[in-house]
């Protein structure tokens, strides 16, 4: 996130808080107020999921050194977490599910750890004052497993016959490392994952040098741009890893070894560079240091997810042949959802509405049907009873967010005109690059780009529960 009897007490308190006192008294100076140490909140206060994430600190980066044994399903390792206190902290929480922390150190001093369901409470030897940067090192381990959500589906670590993977939304990261598991606290990620020789471990970002010793291989990955925690992934197993270069950046595509060469999924992911280049013309420069994608052929994964720089696709999308549309959707998220992440889960239409609209743009680009035709097909017979801007926590993956969200985008285009609209498509991800934004932020940006008052427009298209007049 946080002195004699007067002078001695003040000095002791200052030193305990990591402060210093001036050895030359200044009679005219006022003493700083004593820190008000308190525990960080056990949730980030999201309106839909108030217990997700934590309060009291802001993470800059996670540095994970982990070892996974596919035979036993056990994961062990160390997480080094760099953060800054946003309040005077007496203790802080991390999200950690189904795993056990055995030791914690804060800035070299032992700290105590206590588990409370899926919360890990870390208490430092002395309070951490507001605005102080600090480093927490946590040793932990266990057999990871997914978190169950009856409405939204399981998310997190899932074991496979040849390895395992971490994947899910809105929460997943806490099943494999201690984390502030809410999109509002974006952070960089370094991962060194040690697995048996002959097993692959694919993650986000740029690959580093592999090293092997005593039958184990360590795969290293670095995502240098801040990332929402649910976008962190690792996929472990038997994969064909294809490493090439696109636009001067590494392109890593991983396909399960048992899938035949040139399978529909492989042909679809081969379009990653071409589709990304097209989206650059609409959204502006590609925001990350690498490209790629991973296919998981597992019956539990009936979705694709926009994991930062390396989307993960369930092979179900390619069961009937190549599918470029899903690739366009997940790549659009690299701008809308990843580089610019939601401020709260209520704002998820900013991710999914624009990614769905990118599907329409790609289809038009390929000569399949125009964006107007895609809009008309969606508009006809649509159920308008669920508001896009406030669908409710159980419907964040519903048509009101995806399809009506895309219709909101197209209606905005018709309202403000192509020049202002396409300028907005580029200025929005540029303005909030590597950060977070809300629906109100987008409305303000749209009004600035168009010079129009759009309050009534957005109120109707985002929140009204009746069909909107066709633009």
Secondary structure as UniProt FT lines:
FT   HELIX           6..16
FT   TURN            17..18
FT   TURN            27..28
FT   STRAND          38..39
FT   TURN            50..51
FT   STRAND          57..69
FT   TURN            70..73
FT   STRAND          74..85
FT   STRAND          89..95
FT   STRAND          100..106
FT   TURN            107..108
FT   STRAND          109..116
FT   TURN            117..118
FT   STRAND          119..123
FT   TURN            130..131
FT   STRAND          133..142
FT   STRAND          146..147
FT   TURN            150..152
FT   STRAND          155..160
FT   TURN            161..162
FT   STRAND          163..167
FT   HELIX           173..175
FT   TURN            183..184
FT   STRAND          187..196
FT   TURN            197..198
FT   STRAND          200..203
FT   STRAND          206..207
FT   STRAND          211..213
FT   TURN            214..215
FT   STRAND          216..227
FT   HELIX           229..231
FT   STRAND          234..237
FT   STRAND          239..246
FT   TURN            247..248
FT   STRAND          249..256
FT   TURN            257..258
FT   TURN            261..262
FT   HELIX           264..269
FT   TURN            270..271
FT   HELIX           272..283
FT   STRAND          290..296
FT   TURN            299..300
FT   STRAND          304..305
FT   TURN            308..309
FT   STRAND          311..314
FT   HELIX           315..318
FT   TURN            319..320
FT   HELIX           324..332
FT   TURN            333..335
FT   TURN            337..339
FT   STRAND          340..342
FT   HELIX           345..347
FT   HELIX           349..365
FT   TURN            366..367
FT   HELIX           371..379
FT   TURN            380..381
FT   HELIX           388..390
FT   HELIX           393..395
FT   TURN            396..397
FT   HELIX           399..416
FT   HELIX           418..431
FT   TURN            432..434
FT   STRAND          435..437
FT   HELIX           439..450
FT   HELIX           455..458
FT   HELIX           459..463
//
